[in-house]
Amino acid sequence: MPLSSEKSKILPMARQHPFHRSLVLLTLTTGCVTEAPKGARDRSDPFSEPLPAGSYHGVNLYFEVAPEDRPYEDDPRTAAEWLEEPREGVIDLLGGIGRLPAVLPRIEPGGREVYALADHRVVYEHGMFEVGGYRYPRLPGAHLYVYKKRQGNFEFFFRNQRIVVPSDITWIPSVFHSSSDEAAGAGKLLTREVLQVGLATIETEPAAGVWLVNGRRFHPDPLRPLELTGAVHAATRR
């Protein structure tokens, strides 16, 4: 998540991995999530958050990887080696951290595009991105964060609000962030943000200072976690 737009931020919770810090700062590129209320990103550990891997059909893709992961099957270099190598002509939007190599899609019959990087697989077809069984629309300037497969709940922070996605199965968490400006009178613009996590949706209501969580009003409270139900496919829940 390159360039800070000072709008908001997604902070995945701590994970028990030697390359992940206590809090993961998931800033989104230009115009996306990035607010940094509690300190700045950990520039000493680029693997503490999903890393950018380019823009495809106008949507920015980010992947959670481990240093030892190999982005490409036919390339012996690890993710750590990729980040260490300077690449001519590549603008480093991460302020010195680096970025993953661009993903070359495999084009299947019918025009279906498959983006594979390390153990991740994102499919683009009919104007929709699909990952882990969940689909997100093609919205120019949006950001799609793809996490490693895990079992159980997924937790992250958005605008200082702790969000818990309950799950008792093994699944692939993903977060899709988009934003749009709307007139607020007197020549002012308010930014409305939408987070899609699987089947669940969080939409900010900037004028009212509330959120709509799966269509219901919610008042953000940094002292009380938001349990985002309905995100995981019902057919896969126990």
ChimeraX attribute file (.defattr): number of C-alpha atoms within 10 A of each C-alpha:
attribute: neighborCount
match mode: 1-to-1
recipient: residues
	/A:1	26
	/A:2	22
	/A:3	17
	/A:4	20
	/A:5	16
	/A:6	16
	/A:7	18
	/A:8	22
	/A:9	25
	/A:10	27
	/A:11	25
	/A:12	23
	/A:13	18
	/A:14	14
	/A:15	15
	/A:16	8
	/A:17	10
	/A:18	9
	/A:19	14
	/A:20	18
	/A:21	17
	/A:22	12
	/A:23	18
	/A:24	23
	/A:25	27
	/A:26	27
	/A:27	28
	/A:28	30
	/A:29	20
	/A:30	19
	/A:31	20
	/A:32	25
	/A:33	30
	/A:34	25
	/A:35	22
	/A:36	20
	/A:37	11
	/A:38	9
	/A:39	8
	/A:40	10
	/A:41	18
	/A:42	16
	/A:43	12
	/A:44	9
	/A:45	14
	/A:46	24
	/A:47	22
	/A:48	26
	/A:49	28
	/A:50	27
	/A:51	26
	/A:52	25
	/A:53	18
	/A:54	15
	/A:55	17
	/A:56	16
	/A:57	13
	/A:58	13
	/A:59	20
	/A:60	23
	/A:61	23
	/A:62	25
	/A:63	23
	/A:64	19
	/A:65	27
	/A:66	22
	/A:67	15
	/A:68	12
	/A:69	17
	/A:70	20
	/A:71	24
	/A:72	17
	/A:73	12
	/A:74	7
	/A:75	8
	/A:76	11
	/A:77	15
	/A:78	18
	/A:79	21
	/A:80	19
	/A:81	13
	/A:82	17
	/A:83	18
	/A:84	13
	/A:85	9
	/A:86	10
	/A:87	12
	/A:88	6
	/A:89	6
	/A:90	9
	/A:91	11
	/A:92	14
	/A:93	16
	/A:94	19
	/A:95	10
	/A:96	13
	/A:97	17
	/A:98	23
	/A:99	24
	/A:100	19
	/A:101	17
	/A:102	15
	/A:103	17
	/A:104	12
	/A:105	16
	/A:106	13
	/A:107	12
	/A:108	9
	/A:109	7
	/A:110	7
	/A:111	11
	/A:112	13
	/A:113	18
	/A:114	19
	/A:115	19
	/A:116	17
	/A:117	23
	/A:118	17
	/A:119	15
	/A:120	18
	/A:121	14
	/A:122	18
	/A:123	18
	/A:124	22
	/A:125	15
	/A:126	10
	/A:127	11
	/A:128	14
	/A:129	20
	/A:130	16
	/A:131	21
	/A:132	18
	/A:133	14
	/A:134	18
	/A:135	21
	/A:136	20
	/A:137	15
	/A:138	18
	/A:139	16
	/A:140	14
	/A:141	19
	/A:142	24
	/A:143	28
	/A:144	25
	/A:145	23
	/A:146	23
	/A:147	22
	/A:148	17
	/A:149	15
	/A:150	13
	/A:151	13
	/A:152	13
	/A:153	14
	/A:154	20
	/A:155	20
	/A:156	22
	/A:157	22
	/A:158	19
	/A:159	18
	/A:160	19
	/A:161	18
	/A:162	21
	/A:163	21
	/A:164	18
	/A:165	20
	/A:166	16
	/A:167	20
	/A:168	12
	/A:169	14
	/A:170	13
	/A:171	20
	/A:172	19
	/A:173	24
	/A:174	24
	/A:175	19
	/A:176	21
	/A:177	25
	/A:178	20
	/A:179	21
	/A:180	13
	/A:181	11
	/A:182	13
	/A:183	10
	/A:184	12
	/A:185	8
	/A:186	6
	/A:187	6
	/A:188	9
	/A:189	13
	/A:190	14
	/A:191	17
	/A:192	16
	/A:193	20
	/A:194	20
	/A:195	21
	/A:196	20
	/A:197	24
	/A:198	22
	/A:199	17
	/A:200	18
	/A:201	19
	/A:202	20
	/A:203	22
	/A:204	20
	/A:205	17
	/A:206	15
	/A:207	11
	/A:208	8
	/A:209	10
	/A:210	15
	/A:211	20
	/A:212	15
	/A:213	20
	/A:214	17
	/A:215	11
	/A:216	10
	/A:217	14
	/A:218	17
	/A:219	12
	/A:220	18
	/A:221	12
	/A:222	14
	/A:223	9
	/A:224	10
	/A:225	15
	/A:226	19
	/A:227	13
	/A:228	20
	/A:229	16
	/A:230	16
	/A:231	18
	/A:232	23
	/A:233	14
	/A:234	9
	/A:235	6
	/A:236	11
	/A:237	10
	/A:238	7
